[in-house]
Amino acid sequence: MEPRSTEPFDTKDGLFSKAMSYRIGPLPLPMYLAIALIVVFAALNKRLPNDLIGGLSVMMMAGFLLGDIGGKIPVFKHIGGAAILCLFVPSALVGYNMLDPEAHAALITTMKTANVQYLFIACLVVGSILGMRHKVLVQGFIRMFVPLLVGTLGAVVAGVSVASLFGYDPKYAFFYIIIPIIGGGIGEGILPLSIAYSEILGKGQAEIVATLIPAALIGNVVAILSSGFLKWLGERRPEFSGNGNLVRDGDDKELLAKQQEAPINVSLMGAGLLITCGFFILGTLLAPVLGIPGPILMIIGAALIKVTRLIPASMELGAHQMYKFMTNNLTFAILVGLGTLFVPWNQMMDSLTPAYFVICAVTVLSMILSGFAVGLWMKMYPVESAIVTACHSGLGGTGDVAILTASNRMELMPFAQISTRVGGAAMIVLATILMKLLH
């Protein structure tokens, strides 16, 4: 007779093992359901903590579920479905008065009183910049500078021109439609940008975020669809395609070589968290002196430290590992919080007109066409040049993944990250300075 299992449940066979093999986010289904029931019953009985614990519980449970659903729907998953659901479903629930009041109160405390999104933004911005390989950052930016510059100029000129034809104020189109598209995504772009706009204009951040987010989402979808078309074009016209190589003589292969991931070091992560907080506080400290919003100074400071190599590589690694922890575990949760409190449903729906869609599409397509033309002119493959330029309108790292997946060019990720992170950060800084000068 075989000995009985000492495990509390026999997970080798049966329904339980099947349930445990299915996951919602990182959690096995039974564990997710158990915690979700606890949170729901606490809210219904008015026992949900009105603090960071209660708010994070609601945000993470909803984020894991909506992100999982959005990441599994065919076609929808390739156009940022997870992010779209995490933003729009909570916004709709609030708009139609269907969100539990206790959960809503906990989210307000977490997002507005504790300002957890500020910590998230700081970890994303500082960790992503410090985590880039120095050689990729410097040499990759040199190679991408012309396509990025020409593509950005093309996007701005075309977007403003078409917006003017539809009766939009050119200034409004630049700051509220074009910049969100090429600003580097939501976490690393729109959030710091909305804080800067809010400080300069004296308006509420929620109102500004609701105005900026639709353009970023539409631009990301257009970039993904265009990337799929570029893949098809490369197959039909092989002379235009490098099959993943950007430069025709192949000397980009060294930059594209995969870097071995260092093992997680919790001590370094703690150091990285403190470093991240230090950058954010430094920006807050210098903002009144320099007249530039703190989050923008944080971006500039992180870039300068990375380029000049003023801190040890181990500390950069700690900040990068903290960035990875935040993106892997809290991205969808933060989007749920944003959708609930910073994306007014009715205001957002009113902005989504046919003309608005056309302006966003023309902005992205002009940027991609400019990248393609530069690729023909310089010693680059135009398909790859256009795809990397398209990443300038991606929703951060997840947008880059979606764009490169659609084109089957994942090996271009280092260049895509430069296009998104460095290009996006540059546009956020530029837009903030211009907004301050023109306001």
C-alpha positions in Angstrom: 0.0 0.0 0.0 1.4 3.4 -1.0 1.9 5.9 1.7 -0.7 8.7 1.9 0.4 12.2 0.9 1.4 14.5 3.7 0.3 17.5 1.7 -3.0 19.2 2.8 -4.4 18.6 -0.6 -3.3 16.0 -3.1 -2.3 18.2 -6.1 -1.2 15.4 -8.4 -4.7 14.5 -9.6 -8.2 15.8 -9.9 -10.1 19.0 -10.0 -8.0 20.8 -7.4 -4.8 20.3 -9.4 -6.4 21.6 -12.5 -7.7 24.7 -10.6 -4.2 25.3 -9.1 -2.7 25.1 -12.6 -4.8 28.0 -13.8 -3.6 31.4 -12.7 -5.1 34.9 -12.5 -2.0 37.1 -12.6 0.6 35.3 -10.5 -2.0 33.6 -8.2 -3.4 30.1 -8.6 -7.2 30.3 -9.2 -8.3 29.0 -5.8 -6.0 31.4 -4.0 -7.2 34.3 -6.1 -10.8 33.5 -5.4 -10.2 33.1 -1.7 -8.5 36.5 -1.4 -11.1 38.1 -3.7 -13.9 36.8 -1.5 -12.2 38.2 1.6 -11.9 41.6 0.0 -15.4 41.7 -1.3 -17.0 40.6 2.0 -14.9 43.1 3.8 -16.1 45.9 1.5 -19.8 44.8 1.8 -19.5 44.7 5.6 -17.8 48.1 5.7 -14.6 46.5 7.1 -12.3 47.1 4.2 -9.3 49.2 5.5 -9.5 52.7 4.2 -5.7 52.8 3.7 -2.9 51.5 1.5 -3.7 47.9 2.4 -7.3 48.1 1.4 -6.7 50.2 -1.7 -3.8 48.0 -3.0 -6.0 44.9 -2.4 -8.8 46.2 -4.5 -6.4 47.5 -7.2 -4.4 44.3 -7.5 -7.3 42.0 -7.5 -9.1 44.0 -10.2 -5.8 44.5 -12.1 -4.8 40.9 -12.2 -8.3 39.9 -13.4 -8.8 42.6 -16.0 -5.2 42.2 -17.2 -5.6 38.5 -17.6 -8.8 38.8 -19.5 -7.5 41.6 -21.8 -4.4 39.5 -22.4 -6.3 36.5 -23.6 -8.9 38.0 -26.0 -7.9 37.2 -29.6 -6.7 40.3 -31.6 -7.7 42.6 -28.7 -4.7 41.3 -26.7 -2.3 42.5 -29.5 -3.6 46.1 -29.4 -3.1 46.8 -25.6 -6.2 45.0 -24.5 -5.0 44.5 -21.0 -4.2 48.1 -20.4 -7.5 49.2 -22.1 -9.6 47.0 -19.8 -7.8 48.1 -16.7 -8.4 51.7 -17.5 -11.8 51.7 -19.0 -13.8 49.2 -17.0 -13.1 50.9 -13.6 -13.8 54.3 -15.2 -17.1 53.0 -16.6 -18.1 51.5 -13.2 -17.6 54.9 -11.6 -19.4 56.7 -14.4 -22.4 54.5 -14.0 -22.3 54.5 -10.2 -21.6 50.8 -9.9 -18.4 50.8 -7.8 -18.7 49.9 -4.1 -18.3 53.0 -2.0 -15.9 51.3 0.5 -13.6 50.2 -2.4 -13.8 53.7 -3.9 -12.8 55.3 -0.6 -9.8 53.0 -0.2 -8.7 53.8 -3.8 -8.9 57.5 -3.1 -6.8 57.1 0.0 -4.2 55.0 -1.9 -4.0 57.0 -5.0 -4.6 60.6 -3.8 -3.6 60.6 -0.1 -0.7 58.1 -0.2 0.1 59.0 -3.8 1.2 55.5 -4.6 1.3 56.3 -8.3 4.1 58.7 -7.6 6.2 55.9 -6.2 5.3 53.8 -9.2 6.2 56.5 -11.7 9.6 57.1 -9.9 10.5 53.4 -10.0 9.6 53.2 -13.7 11.4 56.2 -14.8 14.6 55.9 -12.7 14.8 52.1 -13.0 14.2 52.0 -16.7 16.9 54.6 -17.5 19.5 53.3 -15.0 18.8 49.7 -16.1 19.8 50.4 -19.8 23.2 49.2 -20.9 25.4 52.3 -21.2 26.6 51.2 -24.7 23.1 50.7 -25.9 22.0 54.0 -24.5 24.8 56.0 -26.0 25.5 54.3 -29.3 21.9 53.2 -29.9 20.7 56.7 -29.4 23.3 58.0 -31.9 22.0 55.6 -34.5 18.4 56.3 -33.7 18.8 60.0 -33.5 18.0 60.9 -37.1 15.0 58.6 -37.5 13.6 59.7 -34.2 14.2 63.4 -34.9 12.7 63.3 -38.4 9.9 61.0 -37.3 9.0 63.3 -34.4 9.0 66.4 -36.6 6.9 64.6 -39.2 4.4 63.5 -36.6 4.1 67.0 -35.1 3.8 68.8 -38.5 1.3 66.3 -39.9 -0.7 66.1 -36.6 -1.0 69.8 -36.1 -1.9 70.4 -39.7 -4.7 67.9 -39.8 -6.0 69.0 -36.4 -6.1 72.6 -37.7 -8.2 71.4 -40.7 -10.7 69.9 -38.3 -10.9 73.1 -36.3 -8.7 72.2 -33.4 -6.4 74.8 -31.8 -2.9 73.9 -32.9 -1.5 74.5 -29.4 -4.2 72.2 -27.9 -3.4 69.5 -30.6 0.3 69.6 -29.8 0.1 69.4 -26.0 -2.9 67.2 -25.6 -3.0 64.9 -28.6 0.5 64.6 -30.2 2.7 64.7 -27.1 0.7 62.0 -25.3 1.2 59.7 -28.4 5.0 60.2 -28.5 5.5 60.7 -24.7 6.6 57.1 -23.9 3.4 55.5 -22.5 1.2 56.0 -19.5 3.5 55.3 -16.5 6.6 56.9 -17.8 5.0 59.6 -20.0 1.4 60.6 -19.3 1.6 60.5 -15.5 4.7 62.8 -15.1 3.3 64.9 -17.9 0.0 65.3 -16.2 1.7 66.3 -13.0 3.7 68.9 -14.8 0.7 70.3 -16.7 -1.3 70.4 -13.4 1.4 72.4 -11.6 1.8 74.8 -14.5 -1.9 75.3 -15.3 -3.3 75.0 -11.8 -5.8 72.4 -13.0 -6.7 69.0 -11.5 -4.6 66.1 -12.5 -7.7 63.9 -13.1 -9.0 66.3 -15.7 -5.7 66.4 -17.6 -5.1 62.6 -17.5 -8.6 62.0 -19.0 -7.7 64.4 -21.8 -4.3 62.7 -22.5 -5.0 59.0 -22.3 -7.2 58.5 -25.3 -4.6 59.8 -27.7 -1.9 57.5 -26.3 -4.2 54.4 -26.6 -5.3 55.2 -30.1 -1.8 55.9 -31.2 -0.6 52.6 -29.8 -3.2 50.7 -31.7 -2.3 52.4 -35.0 1.4 51.7 -34.4 0.7 48.0 -33.8 -1.4 47.6 -36.9 1.2 49.5 -38.9 3.9 47.2 -37.6 2.0 44.2 -38.9 1.7 45.9 -42.3 5.5 46.6 -42.3 6.1 42.9 -41.6 4.0 42.0 -44.6 5.8 44.6 -46.7 9.2 43.2 -45.7 8.1 39.7 -46.8 6.9 41.1 -50.2 9.9 43.4 -50.7 12.9 41.6 -49.2 15.3 44.4 -50.2 13.6 46.7 -47.7 13.9 44.2 -44.8 16.9 43.3 -42.6 14.9 40.5 -40.9 15.6 42.1 -37.5 18.9 43.9 -38.4 18.6 47.7 -38.4 21.9 48.6 -40.1 22.8 47.2 -43.5 26.4 46.3 -42.7 25.2 44.3 -39.6 27.3 46.3 -37.1 24.2 46.6 -34.8 24.5 43.0 -33.8 26.7 43.7 -30.8 24.1 46.2 -29.4 21.4 43.6 -30.0 23.2 40.9 -28.1 21.2 39.7 -25.2 22.4 40.7 -21.8 22.4 38.0 -19.1 20.0 38.9 -16.4 21.5 39.2 -12.9 19.8 37.2 -10.1 17.4 39.1 -8.0 19.1 40.6 -5.0 16.7 41.9 -2.4 19.3 44.1 -0.7 20.1 45.8 -4.0 16.3 46.3 -4.5 16.1 48.1 -1.2 19.0 50.3 -2.3 17.3 50.9 -5.6 14.1 51.9 -3.9 15.8 54.4 -1.8 17.8 55.8 -4.8 14.5 56.1 -6.7 13.0 58.1 -3.8 16.1 60.2 -3.7 15.7 61.2 -7.3 12.1 62.1 -6.8 12.8 64.2 -3.7 15.7 65.9 -5.5 13.3 66.9 -8.3 10.9 68.2 -5.8 13.6 70.2 -4.0 15.0 71.8 -7.2 11.6 72.5 -8.9 11.0 75.9 -7.2 14.6 76.9 -8.0 14.7 75.9 -11.6 11.1 76.4 -12.4 10.7 72.9 -13.9 8.3 70.4 -12.4 9.9 67.8 -10.1 9.1 64.6 -12.2 10.7 66.2 -15.2 13.9 67.0 -13.2 13.8 63.4 -12.0 14.0 62.2 -15.7 16.8 64.6 -16.5 18.8 63.6 -13.4 18.5 59.9 -14.0 19.7 60.3 -17.6 22.6 62.4 -16.6 23.7 60.0 -13.9 23.4 57.1 -16.3 25.4 58.8 -19.0 28.2 60.0 -16.7 28.3 56.7 -14.7 28.4 58.5 -11.4 26.9 55.7 -9.3 28.1 52.0 -9.1 26.7 49.5 -11.5 25.3 47.5 -8.6 23.2 50.4 -7.5 21.9 50.8 -11.1 21.0 47.1 -11.0 19.1 47.6 -7.7 17.0 50.4 -9.3 16.4 48.3 -12.4 15.3 45.3 -10.3 12.9 47.5 -8.4 11.6 48.7 -11.7 11.0 45.1 -12.8 9.2 44.3 -9.6 6.9 47.3 -10.0 6.1 46.6 -13.7 5.5 42.9 -13.2 3.2 43.3 -10.1 1.7 46.8 -10.0 1.3 48.0 -13.5 -2.3 46.7 -14.0 -3.2 47.7 -10.4 -2.0 51.3 -11.0 -4.0 51.4 -14.2 -7.1 50.3 -12.3 -6.5 53.2 -9.8 -6.0 55.6 -12.7 -9.1 54.5 -14.5 -11.2 54.8 -11.3 -10.0 58.3 -10.2 -8.3 60.0 -13.1 -10.2 59.0 -16.2 -13.7 60.5 -16.0 -15.9 58.3 -18.2 -18.2 60.9 -19.7 -15.4 63.4 -20.4 -13.3 60.7 -22.1 -16.2 59.5 -24.3 -17.0 63.0 -25.4 -13.5 63.4 -26.7 -13.5 60.3 -28.9 -14.8 61.8 -32.2 -14.0 60.7 -35.8 -11.8 63.7 -36.2 -9.9 62.8 -33.1 -9.2 59.3 -34.4 -8.0 60.7 -37.7 -5.6 63.2 -36.0 -4.1 60.4 -33.9 -3.8 58.0 -36.9 -2.2 60.7 -39.1 0.3 61.6 -36.4 1.5 58.0 -36.0 1.5 57.1 -39.7 3.5 60.3 -40.5 6.1 59.3 -38.0 6.4 55.8 -39.4 6.6 57.0 -43.0 9.3 59.4 -41.9 11.3 56.6 -40.3 10.9 54.5 -43.5 12.2 57.4 -45.6 15.2 57.9 -43.3 16.0 54.2 -43.5 16.1 54.5 -47.3 18.3 57.5 -47.2 20.7 56.3 -44.5 22.5 52.9 -44.4 19.6 51.2 -42.7 16.8 48.8 -43.5 13.7 50.9 -44.0 11.3 48.3 -42.6 13.3 48.0 -39.4 13.8 51.8 -39.2 10.1 52.4 -39.5 9.2 49.7 -36.9 11.6 51.2 -34.3 10.3 54.7 -35.0 6.8 53.3 -34.5 7.8 52.4 -31.0 8.0 56.1 -30.3 4.2 55.9 -30.1 4.0 52.8 -28.0 2.6 52.5 -24.5 5.9 52.0 -22.7 7.5 48.6 -22.5 4.2 46.7 -23.1 3.6 48.8 -26.2 7.0 48.0 -27.5 6.4 44.3 -27.0 3.0 44.5 -28.8 4.5 46.5 -31.7 7.5 44.2 -32.1 5.4 41.1 -31.7 3.1 42.2 -34.5 6.1 42.6 -36.8 8.0 39.5 -35.5 11.0 41.7 -34.7 11.5 41.2 -30.9 15.3 41.3 -31.5 14.9 45.1 -32.0 13.9 45.6 -28.4 17.0 47.6 -27.4 16.5 50.1 -30.1 12.7 50.1 -29.4 13.5 51.0 -25.7 15.6 53.9 -26.8 12.8 55.1 -29.1 10.2 54.8 -26.3 12.2 55.7 -23.2 14.7 58.2 -24.3 12.6 59.7 -27.1 9.5 59.8 -24.8 11.4 61.4 -21.9 12.8 64.0 -24.3 9.3 64.9 -25.5 8.0 65.1 -21.9 10.8 67.5 -21.0 10.3 69.6 -24.1 6.5 69.8 -23.8 6.8 70.8 -20.2 9.3 73.6 -21.0 7.1 74.8 -23.9 4.0 74.7 -21.8 5.7 76.8 -19.1 6.9 79.3 -21.7 3.6 79.6 -23.6 1.2 79.5 -20.7 
